[in-house]
Amino acid sequence: MVVLSLGSVDNDFHNNINDVNENSDLRNDTTFLERLGARTEYVFKCAFTKWGKLLATYPWVTLLNGVIIVAILGYGIKYIEITTDPVQLWASPKSKSRIERDFFDTQFEPFFRIEQIIIKAVNLPYIIHNTSNGPITFGPVFHKNFLSEVLYLQEQIKNIQRNKVSLKDICYAPLANDETDIQTSNCVIQSIWGYFKDDLSRLDDHDEDNGFNVTYLDEIYQCTSNPYLCLASYGGPVDPAIALGAPANLAKVAHFNPPYGDPGTALEQSEIR
């Protein structure tokens, strides 16, 4: 009985010694970085546990302090400046392009940007117009209904107003008599409607020439052949290469499937500050 008890104790003792030796071997196998990571994790766990208990103990004080900190940090937004000028965003004040632009603005006038709208005619046939000089083929954009819609869109754009600023406040009007009283009609707008001075009733004008019906198409033909015969409302010519996106002389190419007589698009172009 006694011997058995001693033997049991002796076995337990040896088992404990073996466990201690195994744990010592495991600690010896861990690297310094692993022990440092475990120690750091333990320290952070204890610190954040105490911090969480403290904040949970005084919730109203925690919320009040949070609001105060946010208010103090957010006070600086009062002095924020938002830059929306693309020149300042993309060009350094010391860059060559910026210096040359500033010199141009101070010595001459502010630089104007060109805004352009391209309008395409869809599912409209060609127009064969008989004249005393032979038939002329006009493209889909010269249909009366299509031109009427173009004028309607043009007038809508001209009447756009935002923050009390409209087209007349920012447009290029070199022929205006008084720069302080510029009207929308003084703005340089390169549009096919410049040949008719933006007058819709001009589409219904007609006459007769040697038995041929003279219509608005004849007027367009003459104006594109010599733009200085049909000055726009702003007082200058409308370049057909801009208004119709085609070569310079419709008269020379009109009988040969011309880009002017056969354009699929009409263009609206204006210059703004």
Secondary structure as UniProt FT lines:
FT   HELIX           2..29
FT   HELIX           32..57
FT   HELIX           59..74
FT   HELIX           75..79
FT   HELIX           86..90
FT   TURN            93..94
FT   HELIX           96..107
FT   STRAND          113..120
FT   STRAND          127..131
FT   TURN            132..133
FT   STRAND          134..138
FT   HELIX           140..142
FT   HELIX           144..158
FT   STRAND          161..162
FT   TURN            163..164
FT   STRAND          165..166
FT   HELIX           167..170
FT   TURN            174..175
FT   TURN            179..180
FT   HELIX           184..186
FT   STRAND          189..190
FT   HELIX           192..196
FT   TURN            197..198
FT   HELIX           200..204
FT   STRAND          207..209
FT   TURN            210..211
FT   STRAND          212..214
FT   HELIX           216..225
FT   HELIX           227..229
FT   TURN            233..234
FT   HELIX           240..243
FT   HELIX           250..253
FT   TURN            254..255
FT   TURN            259..261
FT   STRAND          265..272
//
